[in-house]
Amino acid sequence: MSYQKLIRPLLFKMDPEQAHVLVHSLLKNFGKIFAKTSSGLMYDQADLSCDLFGRPLANPIGLAAGFDKNGELTEVLGALGFGFAEIGSVCARATNGNPKPRLFRLPEDNAAINRLGLNGQGADVVCERLFEAKFSLPIGLNIAKTNDPAITGEAAVADMIYTFNKIRGLPITYVTVNASCPNTKEGIVTESDQMRLLMQELQKFNSTKIPILVKLSPDSTQEFIESIVDAAATYKIAGFVCGNTTTARDDLKTSSVRIKEIGMGGLSGAPLKEKAIKLCRSVNARKKDWQIIIGCGGISSGQDAFDFMTAGASLLEIYTGLIYKGPTLPRDICQELSLILKQKTLDKSNDKANDKIRSKQVAYTQD
Ligand SMILES: Cc1cc2nc3c(=O)[nH]c(=O)nc-3n(C[C@H](O)[C@H](O)[C@H](O)COP(=O)(O)O)c2cc1C
C-alpha cells in the first residue's frame, strides 16, 4: 500500500501528535504481526553492513530519539529496516511536557516544529520495561535532564546521573546525553563548564564502560562546540550525535504568518540539513579518530545520507523524513546510498585508469 498516496493523506488530516500516537500504538500492538510479514522493508545487501561499538549493524540508518521516547518498540523496530535505534529522551522523573498543541507539520518544507518538552514516563518505568524487553536491533538510550527549571547546577548533574545509574545495566549499545533540547525553559546547554562537569561525573559512574555520546545543537556557537569536542576527548566520550533541532526559521517556504502562529519549538526535517552538516564538519575537524559521529537532521534520501558521510558521519539517524515518506524510508535510503557509493568507487577506479592512460600519453609524447 502506498504510504504517500493513501496513508499519509489520512494521517495528515489528524492533529500531528495524535497521528504519532496512533502510528506508535499500531506498531506497539500489531508490530509483531507486521514484523513477520514485512521482510520487504529490510535492505538485505551486505554492502552497507557496518559496526556500532563492536555490534554488527545491517545498515547505518538509525531511528532518531523522540519517536519511541519510552522504549516500547524495541521488539519491532528491526523489522522496519533500521540498523539501530535511539530510545528516549528518558529523564529521571516522569513529565507531561509542554501544553498542547506542541507538534506541527510544515508540508511545504518537508519539516516539523515540536516543543514537546521532554514528555515521558521517567527512568524507573522505562528501565523496568527495557529489562524485560526483547531487542530486535542494537539500541542506544538518550538521556536528558528532567524538564523542571528548578533543577539547576549540581542538582541538574545529579538528575542525569540518576537516570544514567538506572540504565547502565541494560543490554544497550550506547548512551546519548541530550544537552541540546531547545524545548525546555533552560534550553540548550551553553556553558562548557557545566558540560565538562556532566561528562566527568558520568564517566565516574560508568563502571560498565558503556560508550557515551553527546548530542549537540546546530545552534551552538563554534567556540562552544570546539570546547565541548576537546573536553569530550579528555573524558573519553565515544562520539557525537550531530545534531538536534534548531530554533532558527531561515529560508522556509511556509508563510511567515503560519510560522508566527506556530510559535516556539525545534525545527526538524529538510531545512535543518545544511546546519546539521555544518555541525558534523566542525566536530569532524576537531574530534579524535576513535570518536564517531552520528549524523542527524533532514536526512530523507541516499544523497542526504552520502552528504552527511562526506561531512564525517559514519552512522545516520532519521525522524521527520518518516513523517513525509513513511516506513519504506530506511530501505529506500539504503538502496540509493548503495548505488551512490558503487558509482563513486567506479568513478575512482575510472579516475585511476584515466590517470594511468594520461601518464602513458605523457610518456609517449615525451619520447
Ligand atoms: C516530535 C519530535 C520529538 C523529538 N524528541 C526528541 C527527544 O526526546 N530527544 C532528542 O534528543 N531529540 C528529539 N528530537 C530530535 C530528533 O532526534 C532529531 O535530532 C531531529 O528531529 C533532527 O532529525 P530529523 O530532521 O530527521 O527529524 C525530536 C524530534 C521530533 C520531530
The ligand as an ORCA input file, in Angstrom:
! r2SCAN-3c Opt
* xyz 0 1
  C       8.496     15.123     17.556
  C       9.960     15.097     17.855
  C      10.400     14.742     19.138
  C      11.754     14.720     19.430
  N      12.171     14.353     20.685
  C      13.497     14.262     20.950
  C      13.953     13.805     22.217
  O      13.182     13.454     23.103
  N      15.302     13.768     22.427
  C      16.212     14.122     21.484
  O      17.429     14.038     21.727
  N      15.798     14.527     20.248
  C      14.490     14.603     19.973
  N      14.070     15.010     18.736
  C      15.088     15.413     17.737
  C      15.433     14.261     16.778
  O      16.024     13.193     17.464
  C      16.397     14.750     15.675
  O      17.593     15.158     16.295
  C      15.848     15.906     14.873
  O      14.468     15.775     14.652
  C      16.549     16.050     13.516
  O      16.342     14.911     12.707
  P      15.208     14.856     11.553
  O      15.365     16.114     10.735
  O      15.487     13.598     10.792
  O      13.909     14.824     12.253
  C      12.715     15.053     18.419
  C      12.268     15.397     17.145
  C      10.914     15.425     16.850
  C      10.470     15.788     15.448
*
